[in-house]
Amino acid sequence: MAPRYRRLARLGQLWSDSDSFLTLVSSLEKFIAKVLSLAMIVVIIVSTIDLGIFLVKNLFVFDPFFLKSALFEVFGMFLSVLIALEILENITAYLRRNVIQVELVVATSLIAIARKLIILDVNKISTGELFGLGFAVLALAISYWIVRSAPARNSHH
């Protein structure tokens, strides 16, 4: 049998054998999670350096309105780094336990919404968008409460 046909036969066998196929899918998921972890580490490092440069530039230049003009930008940058760290924690938790931790995902989402609310310019947002953000906060808070109050199980949550 020619090498090309052997590969096709192996591919067909992989496709027909559910265990082998699921093993392949699991391996691919773990590989992608590792690549995403490395990418997120780069994002965290670059974001932290950017935050440091921003702080150094603005702290050493006397501007009496710095706190008023840039405080929300600094908070936004800090929370962006924190969100990136939480996403990295989500990915590494998946790699360790092979499950997505719902509590961690909901907490990360709450931080992201909090960031949006902190840096929000209320003069540039519509009432509908504000209600949407409020509803998102309420839904995430209820979700977080449900996940936290659910009894711990041996199975994954």
Contact map, one row per residue, 1 for C-alpha under 8 A:
1110110000000000000000000000000000000000000000000000000000000000000000000000000000000000000000000000000000000000000000000000000000000000000000000000000000000
1111110000000000000000000000000000000000000000000000000000000000000000000000000000000000000000000000000000000000000000000000000000000000000000000000000000000
1111111000000000000000000000000000000000000000000000000000000000000000000000000000000000000000000000000000000000000000000000000000000000000000000000000000000
0111111100000000000000000000000000000000000000000000000000000000000000000000000000000000000000000000000000000000000000000000000000000000000000000000000000000
1111111110000000000000000000000000000000000000000000000000000000000000000000000000000000000000000000000000000000000000000000000000000000000000000000000000000
1111111111000000000000000000000000000000000000000000000000000000000000000000000000000000000000000000000000000000000000000000000000000000000000000000000000000
0011111111100000000000000000000000000000000000000000000000000000000000000000000000000000000000000000000000000000000000000000000000000000000000000000000000000
0001111111110000000000000000000000000000000000000000000000000000000000000000000000000000000000000000000000000000000000000000000000000000000000000000000000000
0000111111111000000000000000000000000000000000000000000000000000000000000000000000000000000000000000000000000000000000000000000000000000000000000000000000000
0000011111111100000000000000000000000000000000000000000000000000000000000000000000000000000000000000000000000000000000000000000000000000000000000000000000000
0000001111111110000000000000000000000000000000000000000000000000000000000000000000000000000000000000000000000000000000000000000000000000000000000000000000000
0000000111111111000000000000000000000000000000000000000000000000000000000000000000000000000000000000000000000000000000000000000000000000000000000000000000000
0000000011111111100000000000000000000000000000000000000000000000000000000000000000000000000000000000000000000000000000000000000000000000000000000000000000000
0000000001111111110110000000000000000000000000000000000000000000000000000000000000000000000000000000000000000000000000000000000000000000000000000000000000000
0000000000111111110110000000000000000000000000000000000000000000000000000000000000000000000000000000000000000000000000000000000000000000000000000000000000000
0000000000011111110010000000000000000000000000000000000000000000000000000000000000000000000000000000000000000000000000000000000000000000000000000000000000000
0000000000001111111110000000000000000000000000000000000000000000000000000000000000000000000000000000000000000000000000000000000000000000000000000000000000000
0000000000000111111111000000000000000000000000000000000000000000000000000000000000000000000000000000000000000000000000000000000000000000000000000000000000000
0000000000000000111111100000000000000000000000000000000000000000000000000000000000000000000000000000000000000000000000000000000000000000000000000000000000000
0000000000000110111111110000000000000000000000000000000000000000000000000000000000000000000000000000000000000000000000000000000000000000000000000000000000000
0000000000000111111111111000000000000000000000000000000000000000000000000000000000000000000000000000000000000000000000000000000000000000000000000000000000000
0000000000000000011111111100000000000000000000000000000000000000000000000000000000000000000000000000000000000000000000000000000000000000000000000000000000000
0000000000000000001111111110000000000000000000000000000000000000000000000000000000000000000000000000000000000000000000000000000000000000000000000000000000000
0000000000000000000111111111000000000000000000000000000000000000000000000000000000000000000000000000000000000000000000000000000000000000000000000000000000000
0000000000000000000011111111100000000000000000000000000000000000000000000000000000000000000000000000000000000000000000000000000000000000000000000000000000000
0000000000000000000001111111110000000000000000000000000000000000000000000000000000000000000000000000000000000000000000000000000000000000000000000000000000000
0000000000000000000000111111111000000000000000000000000000000000000000000000000000000000000000000000000000000000000000000000000000000000000000000000000000000
0000000000000000000000011111111100000000000000000000000000000000000000000000000000000000000000000000000000000000000000000000000000000000000000000000000000000
0000000000000000000000001111111110000000000000000000000000000000000000000000000000000000000000000000000000000000000000000000000000000000000000000000000000000
0000000000000000000000000111111111000000000000000000000000000000000000000000000000000000000000100000000000000000000000000000000000000000000000000000000000000
0000000000000000000000000011111111100000000000000000000000000000000000000000000000000000000000000000000000000000000000000000000000000000000000000000000000000
0000000000000000000000000001111111110000000000000000000000000000000000000000000000000000000000000000000000000000000000000000000000000000000000000000000000000
0000000000000000000000000000111111111000000000000000000000000000000000000000000000000000001101100000000000000000000000000000000000000000000000000000000000000
0000000000000000000000000000011111111100000000000000000000000000000000000000000000000000001000100000000000000000000000000000000000000000000000000000000000000
0000000000000000000000000000001111111110000000000000000000000000000000000000000000000000000000000000000000000000000000000000000000000000000000000000000000000
0000000000000000000000000000000111111111000000000000000000000000000000000000000000000000001000000000000000000000000000000000000000000000000000000000000000000
0000000000000000000000000000000011111111100000000000000000000000000000000000000000000001001100000000000000000000000000000000000000000000000000000000000000000
0000000000000000000000000000000001111111110000000000000000000000000000000000000000000000000000000000000000000000000000000000000000000000000000000000000000000
0000000000000000000000000000000000111111111000000000000000000000000000000000000000000000000000000000000000000000000000000000000000000000000000000000000000000
0000000000000000000000000000000000011111111100000000000000000000000000000000000000010011000000000000000000000000000000000000000000000000000000000000000000000
0000000000000000000000000000000000001111111110000000000000000000000000000000000000000001000000000000000000000000000000000000000000000000000000000000000000000
0000000000000000000000000000000000000111111111000000000000000000000000000000000000000000000000000000000000000000000000000000000000000000000000000000000000000
0000000000000000000000000000000000000011111111100000000000000000000000000000000000010000000000000000000000000000000000000000000000000000000000000000000000000
0000000000000000000000000000000000000001111111110000000000000000000000000000000010011000000000000000000000000000000000000000000000000000000000000000000000000
0000000000000000000000000000000000000000111111111000000000000000000000000000000000000000000000000000000000000000000000000000000000000000000000000000000000000
0000000000000000000000000000000000000000011111111100000000000000000000000000000000000000000000000000000000000000000000000000000000000000000000000000000000000
0000000000000000000000000000000000000000001111111110000000000000000000000000100110000000000000000000000000000000000000000000000000000000000000000000000000000
0000000000000000000000000000000000000000000111111111000000000000000000000000000010000000000000000000000000000000000000000000000000000000000000000000000000000
0000000000000000000000000000000000000000000011111111100000000000000000000000000000000000000000000000000000000000000000000000000000000000000000000000000000000
0000000000000000000000000000000000000000000001111111110000000000000000000000000000000000000000000000000000000000000000000000000000000000000000000000000000000
0000000000000000000000000000000000000000000000111111111000000000000000000100110000000000000000000000000000000000000000000000000000000000000000000000000000000
0000000000000000000000000000000000000000000000011111111100000000000000000000000000000000000000000000000000000000000000000000000000000000000000000000000000000
0000000000000000000000000000000000000000000000001111111110000000000000000000000000000000000000000000000000000000000000000000000000000000000000000000000000000
0000000000000000000000000000000000000000000000000111111111000000000000000000000000000000000000000000000000000000000000000000000000000000000000000000000000000
0000000000000000000000000000000000000000000000000011111111100000000000000100000000000000000000000000000000000000000000000000000000000000000000000000000000000
0000000000000000000000000000000000000000000000000001111111110000000000000000000000000000000000000000000000000000000000000000000000000000000000000000000000000
0000000000000000000000000000000000000000000000000000111111111000000000000000000000000000000000000000000000000000000000000000000000000000000000000000000000000
0000000000000000000000000000000000000000000000000000011111111110010000000000000000000000000000000000000000000000000000000000000000000000000000000000000000000
0000000000000000000000000000000000000000000000000000001111111100000000000000000000000000000000000000000000000000000000000000000000000000000000000000000000000
0000000000000000000000000000000000000000000000000000000111111100000000000000000000000000000000000000000000000000000000000000000000000000000000000000000000000
0000000000000000000000000000000000000000000000000000000011111110000000000000000000000000000000000000000000000000000000000000000000000000000000000000000000000
0000000000000000000000000000000000000000000000000000000001111111010000000000000000000000000000000000000000000000000000000000000000000000000000000000000000000
0000000000000000000000000000000000000000000000000000000001001111110000000000000000000000000000000000000000000000000000000000000000000000000000000000000000000
0000000000000000000000000000000000000000000000000000000000000111111000000000000000000000000000000000000000000000000000000000000000000000000000000000000000000
0000000000000000000000000000000000000000000000000000000000000011111110000000000000000000000000000000000000000000000000000000000000000000000000000000000000000
0000000000000000000000000000000000000000000000000000000001000111111111100000000000000000000000000000000000000000000000000000000000000000000000000000000000000
0000000000000000000000000000000000000000000000000000000000000001111111100000000000000000000000000000000000000000000000000000000000000000000000000000000000000
0000000000000000000000000000000000000000000000000000000000000000111111100000000000000000000000000000000000000000000000000000000000000000000000000000000000000
0000000000000000000000000000000000000000000000000000000000000000111111110000000000000000000000000000000000000000000000000000000000000000000000000000000000000
0000000000000000000000000000000000000000000000000000000000000000011111111100000000000000000000000000000000000000000000000000000000000000000000000000000000000
0000000000000000000000000000000000000000000000000000000000000000011111111110000000000000000000000000000000000000000000000000000000000000000000000000000000000
0000000000000000000000000000000000000000000000000000000000000000000011111111000000000000000000000000000000000000000001100000000000000000000000000000000000000
0000000000000000000000000000000000000000000000000000000000000000000001111111100000000000000000000000000000000000000000100000000000000000000000000000000000000
0000000000000000000000000000000000000000000000000010001000000000000001111111110000000000000000000000000000000000000000000000000000000000000000000000000000000
0000000000000000000000000000000000000000000000000000000000000000000000111111111000000000000000000000000000000000001001100000000000000000000000000000000000000
0000000000000000000000000000000000000000000000000000000000000000000000011111111100000000000000000000000000000000001101100000000000000000000000000000000000000
0000000000000000000000000000000000000000000000100010000000000000000000001111111110000000000000000000000000000000000000000000000000000000000000000000000000000
0000000000000000000000000000000000000000000000000010000000000000000000000111111111000000000000000000000000000000000000000000000000000000000000000000000000000
0000000000000000000000000000000000000000000000000000000000000000000000000011111111100000000000000000000000000011001000000000000000000000000000000000000000000
0000000000000000000000000000000000000000000000100000000000000000000000000001111111110000000000000000000000000001001000000000000000000000000000000000000000000
0000000000000000000000000000000000000000000100110000000000000000000000000000111111111000000000000000000000000000000000000000000000000000000000000000000000000
0000000000000000000000000000000000000000000000000000000000000000000000000000011111111100000000000000000000000000000000000000000000000000000000000000000000000
0000000000000000000000000000000000000000000000000000000000000000000000000000001111111110000000000000000000010011000000000000000000000000000000000000000000000
0000000000000000000000000000000000000001001100000000000000000000000000000000000111111111000000000000000000000000000000000000000000000000000000000000000000000
0000000000000000000000000000000000000000000100000000000000000000000000000000000011111111100000000000000000000000000000000000000000000000000000000000000000000
0000000000000000000000000000000000000000000000000000000000000000000000000000000001111111110000000000000100010000000000000000000000000000000000000000000000000
0000000000000000000000000000000000000001000000000000000000000000000000000000000000111111111000000000000010010000000000000000000000000000000000000000000000000
0000000000000000000000000000000000001001100000000000000000000000000000000000000000011111111100000000000000000000000000000000000000000000000000000000000000000
0000000000000000000000000000000000000000000000000000000000000000000000000000000000001111111110000000000000000000000000000000000000000000000000000000000000000
0000000000000000000000000000000000000000000000000000000000000000000000000000000000000111111111000001100110000000000000000000000000000000000000000000000000000
0000000000000000000000000000000011011000000000000000000000000000000000000000000000000011111111100000000000000000000000000000000000000000000000000000000000000
0000000000000000000000000000000010001000000000000000000000000000000000000000000000000001111111110000000000000000000000000000000000000000000000000000000000000
0000000000000000000000000000000000000000000000000000000000000000000000000000000000000000111111111111100000000000000000000000000000000000000000000000000000000
0000000000000000000000000000000010000000000000000000000000000000000000000000000000000000011111111111100000000000000000000000000000000000000000000000000000000
0000000000000000000000000000010011000000000000000000000000000000000000000000000000000000001111111110000000000000000000000000000000000000000000000000000000000
0000000000000000000000000000000000000000000000000000000000000000000000000000000000000000000111111100000000000000000000000000000000000000000000000000000000000
0000000000000000000000000000000000000000000000000000000000000000000000000000000000000000000011111110000000000000000000000000000000000000000000000000000000000
0000000000000000000000000000000000000000000000000000000000000000000000000000000000000000000011111111000000000000000000000000000000000000000000000000000000000
0000000000000000000000000000000000000000000000000000000000000000000000000000000000000000000011101111100000000000000000000000000000000000000000000000000000011
0000000000000000000000000000000000000000000000000000000000000000000000000000000000000000010011000111110010000000000000000000000000000000000000000000000000001
0000000000000000000000000000000000000000000000000000000000000000000000000000000000000000010011000011111110000000000000000000000000000000000000000000000000011
0000000000000000000000000000000000000000000000000000000000000000000000000000000000000000000000000001111111000000000000000000000000000000000000000010000000001
0000000000000000000000000000000000000000000000000000000000000000000000000000000000000000000000000000111111100000000000000000000000000000000000010011000000000
0000000000000000000000000000000000000000000000000000000000000000000000000000000000000100010000000000111111110000000000000000000000000000000000000000000000000
0000000000000000000000000000000000000000000000000000000000000000000000000000000000000010010000000001111111111000000000000000000000000000000000000000000000000
0000000000000000000000000000000000000000000000000000000000000000000000000000000000000000000000000000011111111100000000000000000000000000000100110000000000000
0000000000000000000000000000000000000000000000000000000000000000000000000000000000000000000000000000001111111110000000000000000000000000000000010000000000000
0000000000000000000000000000000000000000000000000000000000000000000000000000000000100110000000000000000111111111000000000000000000000000000000000000000000000
0000000000000000000000000000000000000000000000000000000000000000000000000000000000000000000000000000000011111111100000000000000000000000000100000000000000000
0000000000000000000000000000000000000000000000000000000000000000000000000000000000000000000000000000000001111111110000000000000000000000100110000000000000000
0000000000000000000000000000000000000000000000000000000000000000000000000000001000100000000000000000000000111111111000000000000000000000000000000000000000000
0000000000000000000000000000000000000000000000000000000000000000000000000000001100100000000000000000000000011111111100000000000000000000000000000000000000000
0000000000000000000000000000000000000000000000000000000000000000000000000000000000000000000000000000000000001111111110000000000000001001100000000000000000000
0000000000000000000000000000000000000000000000000000000000000000000000000000000000000000000000000000000000000111111111000000000000000000000000000000000000000
0000000000000000000000000000000000000000000000000000000000000000000000000011001100000000000000000000000000000011111111100000000000000000000000000000000000000
0000000000000000000000000000000000000000000000000000000000000000000000000001000000000000000000000000000000000001111111110000000000000000000000000000000000000
0000000000000000000000000000000000000000000000000000000000000000000000000000000000000000000000000000000000000000111111110000000000001000000000000000000000000
0000000000000000000000000000000000000000000000000000000000000000000000010011000000000000000000000000000000000000011111110000000000000000000000000000000000000
0000000000000000000000000000000000000000000000000000000000000000000000011011000000000000000000000000000000000000001111111000000000000000000000000000000000000
0000000000000000000000000000000000000000000000000000000000000000000000000000000000000000000000000000000000000000000111111100100000000000000000000000000000000
0000000000000000000000000000000000000000000000000000000000000000000000000000000000000000000000000000000000000000000000111111100000000000000000000000000000000
0000000000000000000000000000000000000000000000000000000000000000000000000000000000000000000000000000000000000000000000011111100000000000000000000000000000000
0000000000000000000000000000000000000000000000000000000000000000000000000000000000000000000000000000000000000000000000001111100000000000000000000000000000000
0000000000000000000000000000000000000000000000000000000000000000000000000000000000000000000000000000000000000000000000001111110000000000000000000000000000000
0000000000000000000000000000000000000000000000000000000000000000000000000000000000000000000000000000000000000000000000011111111011000000000000000000000000000
0000000000000000000000000000000000000000000000000000000000000000000000000000000000000000000000000000000000000000000000000001111111000000000000000000000000000
0000000000000000000000000000000000000000000000000000000000000000000000000000000000000000000000000000000000000000000000000000111111100000000000000000000000000
0000000000000000000000000000000000000000000000000000000000000000000000000000000000000000000000000000000000000000000000000000011111110000000000000000000000000
0000000000000000000000000000000000000000000000000000000000000000000000000000000000000000000000000000000000000000000000000000111111111000000000000000000000000
0000000000000000000000000000000000000000000000000000000000000000000000000000000000000000000000000000000000000000000000000000111111111100000000000000000000000
0000000000000000000000000000000000000000000000000000000000000000000000000000000000000000000000000000000000000000000000000000001111111110000000000000000000000
0000000000000000000000000000000000000000000000000000000000000000000000000000000000000000000000000000000000000000000000000000000111111111000000000000000000000
0000000000000000000000000000000000000000000000000000000000000000000000000000000000000000000000000000000000000000100010000000000011111111100000000000000000000
0000000000000000000000000000000000000000000000000000000000000000000000000000000000000000000000000000000000000000000000000000000001111111110000000000000000000
0000000000000000000000000000000000000000000000000000000000000000000000000000000000000000000000000000000000000000000000000000000000111111111000000000000000000
0000000000000000000000000000000000000000000000000000000000000000000000000000000000000000000000000000000000000000100000000000000000011111111100000000000000000
0000000000000000000000000000000000000000000000000000000000000000000000000000000000000000000000000000000000000100100000000000000000001111111110000000000000000
0000000000000000000000000000000000000000000000000000000000000000000000000000000000000000000000000000000000000000000000000000000000000111111111000000000000000
0000000000000000000000000000000000000000000000000000000000000000000000000000000000000000000000000000000000000000000000000000000000000011111111100000000000000
0000000000000000000000000000000000000000000000000000000000000000000000000000000000000000000000000000000001001100000000000000000000000001111111110000000000000
0000000000000000000000000000000000000000000000000000000000000000000000000000000000000000000000000000000000000100000000000000000000000000111111111000000000000
0000000000000000000000000000000000000000000000000000000000000000000000000000000000000000000000000000000000000000000000000000000000000000011111111100000000000
0000000000000000000000000000000000000000000000000000000000000000000000000000000000000000000000000000000001000000000000000000000000000000001111111110000000000
0000000000000000000000000000000000000000000000000000000000000000000000000000000000000000000000000000001001100000000000000000000000000000000111111111000000000
0000000000000000000000000000000000000000000000000000000000000000000000000000000000000000000000000000000000000000000000000000000000000000000011111111100000000
0000000000000000000000000000000000000000000000000000000000000000000000000000000000000000000000000000000000000000000000000000000000000000000001111111110000000
0000000000000000000000000000000000000000000000000000000000000000000000000000000000000000000000000000011000000000000000000000000000000000000000111111110000000
0000000000000000000000000000000000000000000000000000000000000000000000000000000000000000000000000000001000000000000000000000000000000000000000011111111000000
0000000000000000000000000000000000000000000000000000000000000000000000000000000000000000000000000000000000000000000000000000000000000000000000001111111000000
0000000000000000000000000000000000000000000000000000000000000000000000000000000000000000000000000000000000000000000000000000000000000000000000000111111100000
0000000000000000000000000000000000000000000000000000000000000000000000000000000000000000000000000000000000000000000000000000000000000000000000000001111110000
0000000000000000000000000000000000000000000000000000000000000000000000000000000000000000000000000000000000000000000000000000000000000000000000000000011111000
0000000000000000000000000000000000000000000000000000000000000000000000000000000000000000000000000000000000000000000000000000000000000000000000000000001111111
0000000000000000000000000000000000000000000000000000000000000000000000000000000000000000000000000000000000000000000000000000000000000000000000000000000111110
0000000000000000000000000000000000000000000000000000000000000000000000000000000000000000000000000000000000000000000000000000000000000000000000000000000011111
0000000000000000000000000000000000000000000000000000000000000000000000000000000000000000000000000010100000000000000000000000000000000000000000000000000011111
0000000000000000000000000000000000000000000000000000000000000000000000000000000000000000000000000011110000000000000000000000000000000000000000000000000010111
